[in-house]
Amino acid sequence: MKIQPLIDRLLYLIVDLINPFLTAPLQYQNTLKQKENDLIKKFSIVFPIIYIVIWTNALLFNDSLKTNKDIWFQKRLEQIIIFGIVLIVGFFLRKKPTLLKYMLIGLGYVVSFGLANFMTLGYPFRSQWLSYFTAPLFALVIRSPAIAALHLGASLLLTRSTWIQFHEPRFVLTEYEFTLLFIGLIGLGRKLWVQKTTAELELKTHQAKLIAQKQEMYEQFATFVPPVLFQRANHISNSGQSVTEAMNEILRLRKSHVTTLYSDLRNYSEKIEDLDIAHQVLIPQTTIMIDQIENNYGIAKLIGDALFAYYWLDDPEEGFLRALRDAWIQAYSEFNRAKKENRSFDRYFTLSFGEVLVGNVSTLKHKETNIMGKSPNIAARIDSLTKDPKIQKWIEFRPHVLLSTASKDLLQTFSSQFTIETYDLHQNDIKMKSYEDERFVHLMTLDGHNFHLLSQLLNMNQLPVIESKKEGALWLEN
């Protein structure tokens, strides 16, 4: 039989008898003490009032046999004065629980001597009910039943010269035992209160931890969903529909006019296996582009080493203007980066516009929104055509955004004053794969004239503008 568990259990019981608060988990002890302080605030007012009322009535009781009447009168009057002082002091100290606690503990020691006298003066019935009534208060303010029992025993020994005149030691011992029973019941109640409160705190802590974990999971899973779709789902869900209904509504396959932004992230294919290149160059650059697109209500994806984004809004024209703004900023940034690195401008940004199928094109177990149709394919084809030497010669050495015919036509509905150049593929014996009827590729130069027109459009439609100093357009005006 192992001795250590028995020793540990014995020590636990001793500590529990001395102070049940010490057996509670350490992280909850401050909270338990705070709750106890809240109770003390009530005790400091309520208990003295109750005791004053009882002792005032007791003072008016007639002792038919007149036994120790003068002594009883004196003791009762002393108790009334003591509790009156406690009531007054407690009122002024009600916002200082630590001082209140010390005051009540002091009261407990004073009461123990009064309790000893109540147990020993006069007839048994009178001594019993007064001592039994006082015992709970004594046990409450002392906190520890063991200390209360020891202190009451010491009080009885110190008052022996008084009670030995009226009672046999056996009577006093019996009264002491019954009073200890009341003190023990109060101690048990305190212990149960500590256990109940600890259990409640543990439950709240567990629930808070679960809520925090769910919130963390919610936030992490939210990063897998484009912000614009997440906002729509929240909006639909807040209107009374379930989350599942909201997601199904958003991902429902439908026809819609969408603007596509496409860019092949070239010069990384051969180096992509190099982690340093990925962490130092590719990830920072794509992070900036994707964050910018998603902050502007776009849906961005990396497909291999290509950036594919689309703007699916209730107002397709607003989506086009947002896409044009993002393409402008990214094209300028890439051109400026190439200029600093003393290399050619070989990453292009293409916009296309048209009606597509948009929504969930995957399974119900793996929901994913995407677009299918002519428009995104043409954007990818135009980017692929930029590898042709003839088109490279046309677009090199100047920042620009490439446009499909449909997106150029839409832009000119906003203003016919935009400077747009057109390249005839058929005249240069170039064919667009799978879309031979697409004859033209259009180029919008990033110059001061186009910048002012685009800024006016964005301002008129209350859309985010291109910040000249921050996102680089001032030099275009020179």
C-alpha positions as CSV (number, residue, x, y, z in Angstrom):
1,M,0.0,0.0,0.0
2,K,1.4,3.4,-1.0
3,I,1.8,5.9,1.8
4,Q,2.3,9.0,-0.2
5,P,-1.3,9.3,-1.5
6,L,-2.6,8.9,2.0
7,I,-0.2,11.6,3.2
8,D,-1.3,13.9,0.4
9,R,-5.0,13.2,1.2
10,L,-4.4,14.0,4.9
11,L,-2.6,17.2,4.1
12,Y,-5.5,18.2,1.8
13,L,-8.0,17.6,4.6
14,I,-6.0,19.6,7.0
15,V,-5.7,22.5,4.6
16,D,-9.4,22.2,3.8
17,L,-10.2,22.5,7.5
18,I,-8.0,25.4,8.0
19,N,-9.1,27.3,4.8
20,P,-11.3,25.7,2.2
21,F,-10.3,28.4,-0.3
22,L,-6.8,27.1,-0.5
23,T,-8.1,23.8,-1.9
24,A,-9.6,25.5,-4.9
25,P,-7.5,25.8,-8.1
26,L,-5.0,28.6,-7.9
27,Q,-6.4,30.4,-11.0
28,Y,-9.8,30.8,-9.3
29,Q,-8.8,31.8,-5.9
30,N,-8.8,35.6,-6.6
31,T,-12.3,35.3,-8.2
32,L,-13.5,33.3,-5.1
33,K,-12.1,36.0,-2.8
34,Q,-13.8,38.7,-4.9
35,K,-17.1,36.9,-4.6
36,E,-16.6,36.4,-0.9
37,N,-15.9,40.2,-0.7
38,D,-19.2,40.9,-2.4
39,L,-20.9,38.7,0.3
40,I,-19.0,40.5,3.0
41,K,-20.4,43.8,1.8
42,K,-23.9,42.5,2.4
43,F,-23.0,40.8,5.7
44,S,-21.5,44.0,7.1
45,I,-24.9,45.7,6.8
46,V,-27.5,42.9,6.9
47,F,-26.1,40.8,9.8
48,P,-25.6,43.6,12.3
49,I,-29.2,44.8,11.7
50,I,-30.6,41.3,12.2
51,Y,-28.5,40.8,15.4
52,I,-29.5,44.2,16.8
53,V,-33.2,43.4,16.3
54,I,-32.8,40.0,18.0
55,W,-30.7,41.3,20.9
56,T,-33.1,44.2,21.5
57,N,-35.9,41.8,21.8
58,A,-33.8,39.5,24.0
59,L,-33.2,42.5,26.2
60,L,-36.9,42.8,26.8
61,F,-37.4,39.2,27.7
62,N,-38.4,38.5,31.3
63,D,-36.5,35.9,33.2
64,S,-39.3,34.5,35.3
65,L,-36.8,33.1,37.9
66,K,-34.6,36.3,37.8
67,T,-31.5,34.1,37.5
68,N,-28.5,36.2,36.6
69,K,-30.8,38.9,35.3
70,D,-28.2,41.7,35.8
71,I,-25.5,39.7,34.1
72,W,-27.7,38.8,31.2
73,F,-28.9,42.4,30.8
74,Q,-25.2,43.5,30.7
75,K,-24.2,40.9,28.1
76,R,-27.1,41.6,25.9
77,L,-26.5,45.3,26.0
78,E,-22.8,44.7,25.2
79,Q,-23.8,42.7,22.1
80,I,-26.2,45.5,20.9
81,I,-23.5,48.1,21.3
82,I,-20.9,45.9,19.5
83,F,-23.3,45.2,16.6
84,G,-24.3,48.8,16.4
85,I,-20.6,49.8,16.1
86,V,-20.1,47.1,13.4
87,L,-23.2,48.4,11.5
88,I,-21.8,52.0,11.5
89,V,-18.3,51.0,10.6
90,G,-19.4,48.5,8.0
91,F,-21.5,51.2,6.3
92,F,-18.4,53.4,5.9
93,L,-16.2,50.5,4.9
94,R,-18.6,48.8,2.5
95,K,-16.4,49.9,-0.5
96,K,-13.3,48.5,1.1
97,P,-13.8,44.8,1.4
98,T,-10.4,44.0,2.8
99,L,-10.9,46.3,5.8
100,L,-14.4,44.9,6.1
101,K,-13.0,41.4,6.3
102,Y,-10.6,42.3,9.0
103,M,-13.3,44.0,11.0
104,L,-15.6,41.0,10.7
105,I,-12.8,38.6,11.8
106,G,-12.3,40.8,14.8
107,L,-16.0,40.7,15.4
108,G,-15.8,36.9,15.3
109,Y,-13.2,36.8,18.0
110,V,-15.3,39.2,20.2
111,V,-18.5,37.1,19.5
112,S,-16.7,33.9,20.6
113,F,-16.3,35.3,24.1
114,G,-20.0,36.4,24.1
115,L,-20.9,33.0,22.8
116,A,-19.0,31.3,25.6
117,N,-21.0,33.3,28.1
118,F,-24.3,32.6,26.4
119,M,-23.5,28.9,26.7
120,T,-22.8,29.1,30.4
121,L,-25.1,31.7,32.0
122,G,-28.6,30.9,33.3
123,Y,-30.8,28.1,32.4
124,P,-29.9,25.6,29.6
125,F,-32.7,26.6,27.2
126,R,-31.7,30.3,27.3
127,S,-28.1,29.5,26.9
128,Q,-28.7,27.1,24.0
129,W,-30.8,29.2,21.7
130,L,-28.6,32.3,22.1
131,S,-25.4,30.3,21.6
132,Y,-26.8,28.3,18.6
133,F,-27.9,31.5,17.0
134,T,-24.5,33.2,17.4
135,A,-22.5,30.2,16.2
136,P,-23.3,30.7,12.4
137,L,-22.1,34.3,12.5
138,F,-18.9,33.2,14.3
139,A,-18.3,30.4,11.7
140,L,-19.0,32.7,8.7
141,V,-16.6,35.5,9.7
142,I,-13.8,33.2,10.9
143,R,-14.0,31.2,7.6
144,S,-12.2,28.1,9.0
145,P,-14.4,25.7,11.1
146,A,-11.2,24.2,12.7
147,I,-10.0,27.7,13.8
148,A,-13.5,28.5,15.0
149,A,-13.7,25.4,17.1
150,L,-10.3,25.9,18.6
151,H,-11.0,29.6,19.4
152,L,-14.3,28.8,20.9
153,G,-12.7,26.1,23.1
154,A,-10.1,28.6,24.2
155,S,-12.8,31.1,25.0
156,L,-14.6,28.6,27.2
157,L,-11.4,27.9,29.1
158,L,-10.8,31.6,29.6
159,T,-14.3,32.1,30.9
160,R,-14.2,29.0,33.1
161,S,-14.2,31.1,36.3
162,T,-17.6,32.4,35.3
163,W,-19.5,29.4,34.1
164,I,-18.1,27.0,36.7
165,Q,-20.3,28.8,39.2
166,F,-23.5,27.8,37.3
167,H,-22.9,24.6,35.3
168,E,-21.2,21.3,35.4
169,P,-18.3,20.8,32.9
170,R,-20.4,18.0,31.2
171,F,-23.2,20.5,30.4
172,V,-20.8,23.0,29.0
173,L,-19.0,20.3,26.9
174,T,-22.4,19.1,25.5
175,E,-23.3,22.7,24.6
176,Y,-19.8,23.1,23.0
177,E,-20.4,19.9,20.9
178,F,-23.8,21.1,19.7
179,T,-22.4,24.5,18.9
180,L,-19.5,22.8,16.9
181,L,-22.2,21.0,15.0
182,F,-23.6,24.3,13.8
183,I,-20.2,25.6,13.1
184,G,-19.4,22.4,11.1
185,L,-22.6,22.8,9.1
186,I,-21.7,26.3,8.2
187,G,-18.2,25.2,7.3
188,L,-19.8,22.4,5.1
189,G,-22.0,25.0,3.5
190,R,-19.0,27.2,2.8
191,K,-17.1,24.2,1.3
192,L,-20.1,23.4,-0.9
193,W,-20.2,27.1,-1.9
194,V,-16.5,27.0,-2.8
195,Q,-17.0,23.8,-4.9
196,K,-20.1,25.1,-6.6
197,T,-18.5,28.4,-7.4
198,T,-15.3,26.7,-8.6
199,A,-17.4,24.4,-10.8
200,E,-19.2,27.4,-12.3
201,L,-15.9,29.2,-12.9
202,E,-14.4,26.1,-14.5
203,L,-17.5,25.8,-16.7
204,K,-17.3,29.4,-17.7
205,T,-13.6,29.0,-18.4
206,H,-14.3,25.9,-20.5
207,Q,-17.1,27.7,-22.4
208,A,-14.9,30.8,-22.9
209,K,-12.1,28.5,-24.2
210,L,-14.6,26.7,-26.6
211,I,-15.9,30.1,-27.8
212,A,-12.4,31.3,-28.3
213,Q,-11.5,28.1,-30.2
214,K,-14.6,28.4,-32.4
215,Q,-13.9,32.1,-33.0
216,E,-10.3,31.3,-34.0
217,M,-11.6,28.5,-36.2
218,Y,-14.2,30.8,-37.7
219,E,-11.5,33.5,-38.4
220,Q,-9.1,30.9,-39.9
221,F,-11.8,29.3,-42.1
222,A,-12.9,32.8,-43.1
223,T,-9.5,33.3,-44.8
224,F,-10.4,30.5,-47.2
225,V,-13.4,32.5,-48.4
226,P,-13.0,35.7,-50.4
227,P,-13.9,38.7,-48.2
228,V,-16.6,40.0,-50.6
229,L,-18.4,36.6,-50.5
230,F,-18.0,36.4,-46.8
231,Q,-19.6,39.8,-46.4
232,R,-22.5,38.7,-48.6
233,A,-23.0,35.5,-46.6
234,N,-23.0,37.6,-43.3
235,H,-25.6,40.0,-44.8
236,I,-27.9,37.2,-46.0
237,S,-27.4,35.3,-42.7
238,N,-28.3,38.4,-40.7
239,S,-31.5,38.7,-42.6
240,G,-32.8,35.5,-41.0
241,Q,-31.5,32.7,-43.2
242,S,-29.2,30.0,-42.0
243,V,-25.5,30.0,-42.8
244,T,-26.1,27.0,-45.1
245,E,-28.9,28.8,-47.0
246,A,-26.7,31.9,-47.2
247,M,-23.8,30.0,-48.7
248,N,-26.0,28.1,-51.1
249,E,-27.5,31.4,-52.3
250,I,-24.1,32.9,-52.9
251,L,-22.7,29.9,-54.7
252,R,-25.8,29.2,-56.8
253,L,-24.7,28.9,-60.4
254,R,-26.0,31.7,-62.5
255,K,-25.2,34.0,-65.5
256,S,-23.7,37.3,-64.7
257,H,-21.5,40.0,-66.3
258,V,-18.1,39.9,-64.7
259,T,-14.7,41.6,-65.2
260,T,-11.6,39.4,-65.3
261,L,-8.1,40.6,-64.4
262,Y,-5.4,38.2,-65.5
263,S,-1.6,38.3,-65.2
264,D,1.0,35.6,-65.8
265,L,3.6,35.9,-63.1
266,R,6.5,35.2,-65.4
267,N,10.2,34.5,-64.6
268,Y,9.3,32.4,-61.6
269,S,8.6,29.0,-63.2
270,E,12.3,28.0,-63.3
271,K,13.0,29.4,-59.8
272,I,9.8,28.5,-58.0
273,E,11.5,25.4,-56.3
274,D,13.8,27.8,-54.6
275,L,12.3,28.6,-51.2
276,D,14.2,31.8,-50.8
277,I,12.9,33.2,-54.0
278,A,9.4,32.2,-53.0
279,H,9.6,33.8,-49.6
280,Q,11.6,36.9,-50.5
281,V,10.1,37.8,-53.9
282,L,7.0,35.8,-55.1
283,I,5.0,35.7,-51.8
284,P,5.5,39.3,-50.9
285,Q,4.5,40.5,-54.4
286,T,1.5,38.3,-54.8
287,T,0.4,39.1,-51.2
288,I,0.3,42.8,-52.1
289,M,-1.7,42.2,-55.3
290,I,-4.2,39.8,-53.7
291,D,-4.8,42.0,-50.7
292,Q,-5.3,45.0,-52.9
293,I,-7.8,43.1,-55.1
294,E,-9.8,41.6,-52.2
295,N,-9.9,45.0,-50.4
296,N,-11.5,46.3,-53.5
297,Y,-14.2,43.7,-53.6
298,G,-12.5,41.4,-56.1
299,I,-12.0,37.6,-55.8
300,A,-8.4,36.7,-56.4
301,K,-6.8,33.3,-57.0
302,L,-3.3,32.0,-57.9
303,I,-3.5,29.4,-60.6
304,G,-0.1,27.9,-60.9
305,D,2.1,31.0,-61.5
306,A,-0.8,33.1,-62.8
307,L,-2.9,35.7,-61.0
308,F,-6.5,35.3,-61.8
309,A,-9.1,37.7,-60.3
310,Y,-12.7,38.6,-61.1
311,Y,-15.1,41.3,-59.9
312,W,-18.6,39.9,-59.4
313,L,-20.8,42.8,-58.2
314,D,-24.4,43.6,-58.5
315,D,-23.3,46.6,-60.6
316,P,-21.1,45.1,-63.4
317,E,-19.9,48.6,-64.4
318,E,-18.7,49.3,-60.9
319,G,-16.8,46.0,-60.9
320,F,-15.1,47.0,-64.2
321,L,-14.0,50.3,-62.8
322,R,-12.6,48.6,-59.6
323,A,-10.8,46.1,-61.8
324,L,-9.3,48.9,-64.0
325,R,-8.1,50.7,-60.9
326,D,-6.4,47.6,-59.5
327,A,-4.9,46.7,-62.9
328,W,-3.5,50.3,-63.3
329,I,-1.8,50.2,-59.8
330,Q,-0.3,46.8,-60.4
331,A,0.9,47.5,-63.9
332,Y,2.5,50.7,-62.7
333,S,4.1,49.0,-59.7
334,E,5.5,46.2,-61.9
335,F,6.8,48.7,-64.5
336,N,8.5,50.7,-61.7
337,R,10.0,47.6,-60.2
338,A,11.4,46.5,-63.6
339,K,12.8,50.0,-64.1
340,K,14.7,49.8,-60.7
341,E,16.0,46.3,-61.5
342,N,17.1,47.4,-64.9
343,R,15.1,44.8,-66.8
344,S,12.3,44.7,-69.4
345,F,8.7,45.1,-68.5
346,D,7.5,41.5,-69.0
347,R,4.6,41.1,-66.6
348,Y,1.3,42.2,-68.2
349,F,-2.2,42.9,-66.8
350,T,-5.2,42.1,-68.9
351,L,-8.8,43.0,-68.4
352,S,-11.7,41.3,-70.1
353,F,-15.5,41.8,-69.6
354,G,-18.5,39.7,-70.5
355,E,-21.3,37.4,-69.4
356,V,-20.1,34.2,-67.7
357,L,-21.3,31.4,-65.6
358,V,-20.4,32.2,-62.0
359,G,-21.0,30.2,-58.8
360,N,-20.1,26.8,-57.4
361,V,-18.8,24.5,-60.1
362,S,-17.5,21.9,-57.7
363,T,-19.3,19.4,-55.5
364,L,-21.5,20.1,-52.4
365,K,-18.7,18.7,-50.2
366,H,-16.2,21.0,-51.7
367,K,-17.8,24.3,-52.5
368,E,-15.8,26.8,-54.5
369,T,-17.0,29.8,-56.5
370,N,-15.5,30.2,-60.0
371,I,-16.3,31.6,-63.4
372,M,-16.5,29.9,-66.7
373,G,-17.0,31.4,-70.2
374,K,-15.4,33.3,-73.0
375,S,-14.4,36.4,-71.1
376,P,-11.8,34.8,-68.7
377,N,-10.4,32.6,-71.5
378,I,-9.8,35.6,-73.7
379,A,-8.0,37.4,-70.9
380,A,-5.6,34.4,-70.6
381,R,-5.2,34.2,-74.4
382,I,-4.3,37.9,-74.6
383,D,-1.7,37.4,-71.9
384,S,-0.3,34.5,-73.9
385,L,-0.1,36.6,-77.1
386,T,2.3,39.0,-75.3
387,K,5.0,36.4,-75.9
388,D,4.8,37.0,-79.6
389,P,7.7,39.2,-80.7
390,K,5.5,41.4,-82.8
391,I,3.2,42.2,-79.9
392,Q,6.2,42.6,-77.5
393,K,7.6,45.2,-79.8
394,W,4.3,47.1,-79.7
395,I,3.9,47.1,-76.0
396,E,7.5,47.3,-74.7
397,F,9.1,50.2,-72.8
398,R,5.8,51.8,-71.6
399,P,3.4,51.0,-68.7
400,H,0.0,49.9,-69.8
401,V,-3.1,47.8,-69.2
402,L,-4.2,45.4,-72.0
403,L,-8.0,45.3,-72.8
404,S,-10.2,42.9,-74.6
405,T,-12.6,44.4,-77.2
406,A,-15.6,44.0,-74.9
407,S,-13.7,45.8,-72.0
408,K,-12.5,48.6,-74.3
409,D,-16.0,49.2,-75.6
410,L,-17.3,49.3,-72.0
411,L,-14.6,51.8,-71.0
412,Q,-15.5,54.1,-73.9
413,T,-19.1,54.2,-72.7
414,F,-17.8,56.0,-69.7
415,S,-15.7,58.4,-71.8
416,S,-14.6,58.4,-75.4
417,Q,-11.6,60.6,-74.5
418,F,-9.5,57.8,-73.1
419,T,-6.3,57.2,-75.1
420,I,-6.5,53.6,-76.3
421,E,-4.3,52.0,-79.0
422,T,-5.5,49.0,-81.0
423,Y,-3.5,46.2,-82.4
424,D,-5.0,44.2,-85.4
425,L,-4.0,40.6,-85.0
426,H,-5.2,39.5,-88.5
427,Q,-3.1,42.2,-90.2
428,N,0.0,40.8,-88.4
429,D,-0.8,37.2,-89.1
430,I,-1.6,36.4,-85.5
431,K,-4.5,34.3,-84.4
432,M,-6.0,33.9,-80.9
433,K,-6.2,30.3,-80.0
434,S,-9.8,29.0,-80.0
435,Y,-11.1,32.6,-80.5
436,E,-10.0,33.5,-84.1
437,D,-12.9,36.0,-84.4
438,E,-11.2,38.1,-81.7
439,R,-9.3,40.3,-84.0
440,F,-8.1,43.1,-81.8
441,V,-6.0,43.7,-78.7
442,H,-6.3,47.1,-77.0
443,L,-3.7,49.0,-74.9
444,M,-4.5,51.7,-72.4
445,T,-1.3,53.6,-71.6
446,L,-0.7,54.7,-68.0
447,D,-0.2,58.4,-68.8
448,G,-1.3,61.6,-67.1
449,H,-4.3,62.1,-69.5
450,N,-5.8,58.7,-68.8
451,F,-5.0,59.0,-65.1
452,H,-7.1,62.2,-64.8
453,L,-10.0,60.7,-66.7
454,L,-9.9,57.5,-64.5
455,S,-9.6,59.5,-61.3
456,Q,-12.7,61.6,-62.3
457,L,-14.6,58.4,-63.0
458,L,-13.7,56.9,-59.7
459,N,-14.6,60.1,-57.8
460,M,-17.9,60.4,-59.6
461,N,-18.9,56.8,-58.7
462,Q,-17.6,57.2,-55.1
463,L,-15.0,54.5,-55.5
464,P,-11.5,54.3,-54.1
465,V,-9.2,56.5,-56.1
466,I,-5.6,55.9,-57.1
467,E,-3.4,57.7,-54.5
468,S,-0.8,59.5,-56.6
469,K,2.0,59.7,-54.1
470,K,1.4,56.3,-52.6
471,E,0.6,54.2,-55.6
472,G,2.7,56.0,-58.2
473,A,1.1,58.2,-60.8
474,L,2.7,61.6,-60.3
475,W,5.6,60.9,-62.6
476,L,3.1,59.9,-65.3
477,E,2.0,63.5,-65.5
478,N,5.5,64.8,-66.3
